[in-house]
Structures are given as structure tokens and as C-alpha cells.
Amino acid sequence: MVDFVSLKRQFDRYSPEYEDAALRAMRSGWYIMGNELKTFETQFAQYTGVGYCVGLNSGLDALTLAVRALGIGPGDEVIVPANTYIASVLGVTENGATPVFVEPDEFFCLDAEKVEAAITHRTKAILPVHLYGQPCEMERICSIAEKHGLYIIEDCAQSHGARINGRLTGTFGTIGCFSFYPTKPLGALGDSGAVITSDPVLADKVRKLRNYGSGVKYVNELAGVNSRLDEVQAAILQVGLRHLDEGNEYRRRIARRYLEGIRSDLVTLPDTRLGAEHVYHVFAVLSEHRDELQKHLLDKGVKTLIHYPIPPHLQECYARLGYSRGSFPVSETYAQNELSLPIYVGMPDEDVEAVIEAVNCFSV
Ligand SMILES: Cc1ncc(COP(=O)(O)O)c(C=O)c1O
């Protein structure tokens, strides 16, 4: 069987380092907001080249607290891609703000061409998602945001280490939001996330919000939450960060092999934007016969996933927004046709070859 992802294989590659890091944190006697967190935050800020990193409990918290710290709430609108994972939208609606969906481009990212038409007097921010690990057209999105005086909240949950024109995702916007869910390019061994920003006031606000709204113990300036990245995960993430670029290169090598090896009229391979360094968190192919392809691959012993079968505007939780089938046809077509092939750090070469062979013998 070809696994879709094997976290065990990823872990085994660096297990002595992970075990040392976890033991160091466990033996320290300090488990919340200690030196491991400070060290990771400093290292991730240095890696990204922005001034501040604030560690949190999850990528969803990163988005929710970023929106909150920017003062975005009821009556405000935030532009989000219509084909994203639900968390990008939840970060907006958790604050009582309204998501305004915009269709994706041919690279599965927010279509910069269509953003301006969605801006109203209520718009406060644009929330591009570097979906599947490929950067959005950030220079264009930045100039639109600047022209209209909007914040940019980057969802980098899938794009750690991805660059466009040499610049890292997360460093273009007002604030960059990361998930460290275990399968992500930089993954913990549990839930966690972070924001990065070059704005010290904004960083300080998120830092307070994650800790009950408190900067000084038992003094609460804001009505905050508990979203603190714990010491064990912070220690684990230092190991992951050391190997992030190497892991991204590992997946890129698999992607190159898929791109040269897969030859099928029934499957469209993903394209990369000019100037983009894709990190292939997901290797997304399209097929009008997606469900048959998925079944065929499973019959051949290859596990796949769909990212994502139902776009946010058609989810029951957002019925109140009043959208229906046909509201965002590009996103709906992606939801119908997308299939994610296995790609992960530690994936054996023979599994990669087995995937190529299985896709190439697909017929309808
Ligand atoms: C695009 C995107 N945004 C946000 C999130 C939320 O991250 P988390 O699972 O850490 O809350 C995810 C992760 O699953 C994601 O894929």
C-alpha cells in the first residue's frame, strides 16, 4: 500500500533530535511560556526575517487572533479565496466579520485580478491563502491593499518556506499566520501555530490575546483567550525548523518526478507561477473523472485525498451567507475535480514510481 502520508517515516528521519528536544523540555520543569517558546519564536522570526513571532495553539487561533488584533469585527468585510480550507474563513467569522469570497486563479490561489471588484467601503483586509504550498501573486495583492488602505493577513498554514520572487510567504502582509499541524511543512507533534509580523504593537497585542489578554500577570487589558504554544511542542518545532528547507526540497524532488513521469490525457498536472518556489504541501492534480481516478488508484494500492470536497460557501455552517451551487463556479469545479497525490518527507522512491505507474494506466 502507498500511504498518503506517513508521519512515522517523517519522525523516524530525525527521531534522535526530536527525542532530545522533548526530553530537554520535559526535564526543564517549566512547561508553559518558557525558554523553549522564546527560543523557537526568536528562531522563526530570524528564519522569516521579520521582527516578531508569537507562538499559539493552532493555525486557526493564528488567523482568529490576527483578525482580532487588527480590530476587525462586526460590520467589517475580509476578502478570502472561495476555495480555501474552512479555517481561513472561520478566522474571520469567529470575530463577527463577514467573509467576501473571491475565486481562485489557475494556481489555486486568490485571483489577484478579481480582488478589486470585491472591495467595498466595509472591506478591512485581504486574506490570501498560499494554498497547497504555492505563493499567491503577492506583489499585485500588496499594491491593491496599499491603494485601498487594507490590511493583508496571509494564511501560510501550508506554505512554510515558500517564496515568490525570492521573498518568503508571510513576510508581505501586515501579519502572517502559520499552522504547525503535524502534516504541515513545519509540523509539531501535536497542535500549534504562530503569527509573524514586523509590527511590534501588533505582535504585543497578539501576545496579550493568547494569554487571557494579559501582559502583566493578573492584569487583563483585553478579553483574551488561552492559546499558548507549549514548551514540548516549541522544542520539537526547533528541530523541524532546522530541517524545513531540506524537507521542502524533498517534496519538490517528488513533485519534479511526478511532473516528468505522469503522462495522462485524463489528468491535469499542477503548474507553478513564474517566480514562485512551491513547497508542495499538497500535489494537486485535476481530473474530470476524479472519483473514478481515486477509486482506480486505491485499487492499485495508492491512497489519495481531496483538498477540499466542499468549498466554504457551500458548507452548512455558512448557509446564512446565502450562497448556493453556482455562486463560485471555479472553486466548485476544483472541489469536484481535485485529487491530492501522496507526497511527504521520507516517501520512498518506489512509492513515487508506483503512484506514477498507477496514474498512467488510468482509463475510463
Ligand atoms: C489553509 C489553512 N488555514 C488554516 C489552517 C488551520 O490550521 P490548524 O489546523 O493548525 O488550526 C489549515 C490547517 O489545517 C489550513 O490548511
The ligand as an SDF file (V2000), in Angstrom:
LIG
                    3D

 16 16  0  0  0  0  0  0  0  0999 V2000
   -5.1190   26.8680    4.6860 C   0  0  0  0  0  0  0  0  0  0  0  0
   -5.2590   26.5390    6.1400 C   0  0  0  0  0  0  0  0  0  0  0  0
   -5.5300   27.5200    7.0160 N   0  0  0  0  0  0  0  0  0  0  0  0
   -5.6340   27.2870    8.3310 C   0  0  0  0  0  0  0  0  0  0  0  0
   -5.4800   26.0250    8.8530 C   0  0  0  0  0  0  0  0  0  0  0  0
   -5.7100   25.7980   10.3110 C   0  0  0  0  0  0  0  0  0  0  0  0
   -4.6020   25.2950   10.9890 O   0  0  0  0  0  0  0  0  0  0  0  0
   -4.7850   24.3950   12.2980 P   0  0  0  0  0  0  0  0  0  0  0  0
   -5.1930   23.0370   11.8700 O   0  0  0  0  0  0  0  0  0  0  0  0
   -3.4400   24.4110   12.9420 O   0  0  0  0  0  0  0  0  0  0  0  0
   -5.8070   25.0840   13.1460 O   0  0  0  0  0  0  0  0  0  0  0  0
   -5.1660   24.9750    7.9930 C   0  0  0  0  0  0  0  0  0  0  0  0
   -4.9060   23.6320    8.5220 C   0  0  0  0  0  0  0  0  0  0  0  0
   -5.3790   22.6770    8.5710 O   0  0  0  0  0  0  0  0  0  0  0  0
   -5.0670   25.2280    6.5990 C   0  0  0  0  0  0  0  0  0  0  0  0
   -4.8110   24.2460    5.7360 O   0  0  0  0  0  0  0  0  0  0  0  0
  1  2  1  0
  2  3  1  0
  2 15  2  0
  3  4  2  0
  4  5  1  0
  5  6  1  0
  5 12  2  0
  6  7  1  0
  7  8  1  0
  8  9  2  0
  8 10  1  0
  8 11  1  0
 12 13  1  0
 12 15  1  0
 13 14  2  0
 15 16  1  0
M  END
$$$$
